[in-house]
Amino acid sequence: MGNWGEGDRFDRGMFDSTNRITFLVKVSDLDAEWWKSEFFDPHGLTPEMIGDRLSASWDADKTMQVHLLDGVSRSFGIKVHGSFGNGDYWVHDRILDMGGQMLKAEEMFLSPDQRDQGLGRKFMQDAHRLCLDLGLDVIRLAAADVGRYAWLRCGFLPDQGSWDTIRRAMMPKLIELQDHLSTETYNRAMALLIDRNIGTARLIATLRDEVPSEIPGPHGAKSTTLGRALLLEGAPQWTGMLEVRDEVSVGILNGE
């Protein structure tokens, strides 16, 4: 280890900060050699290229911060930022855990005025394509805020512990909405919340009956779908994953 020579200077420069990518960690020779063996030699990828691959759907300027590059744990973390102008921006934080064969989607933020445009789904599609190329098995995340609903609509599933928690937490909200639903719809929704099968979470997200909502809109409270109300007004944060090679999950992610 640590045998970088004259001919490696160009390669070693991939770990230098620029006006586009900043390294918040010091990259040792061991870390650099791990990078070459894991990413550069087999795939021709530099840290900056991975940041670009993870946000390929954004064709405007972006900046990156590398906060983790560890050859011992075989992990790489990068945060990528972009600006819509007028103060609106997006940011996502990704960790490639090569030892655990997973991508951890640590953070995703879009300014409120830029949501519902499909960019979050596109960024996750970018992450999925990179996972396939690198041989990773799963994408893991913690679904908070609007993600409690949105990530189910993108093919993710909660883990069993999360599903057992959120399905119970949604029951009081469903009971509250009972008078706004037909008996058939109410009974179907309650049956779904009783079901411990994690795949049922996706069915909850597809419930389209219109109900009153406390979810803030452009003009205050408004109506929304039953599935969205249950997940955003009744469910807490949950953790889950998308299996990279699962045809059903990937089909949902790609809007098929």
KAUR-V967430 format. One record per helix or strand of 3 or more residues. SS is the DSSP state (h for helix, s for strand). FROM is the first residue (numbers start at 1). LEN is the number of residues. If there is no record, write none. Layout:
{{SS,FROM,LEN} {SS,FROM,LEN}}
//
This chain:
{{h,6,10} {s,21,3} {h,29,15} {h,47,8} {s,63,8} {s,75,11} {s,88,10} {s,102,9} {h,112,3} {h,119,16} {s,138,6} {h,147,4} {h,160,17} {h,178,3} {h,183,12} {h,200,6} {s,210,3} {s,223,3} {h,226,9} {s,238,6} {h,247,7}}
//
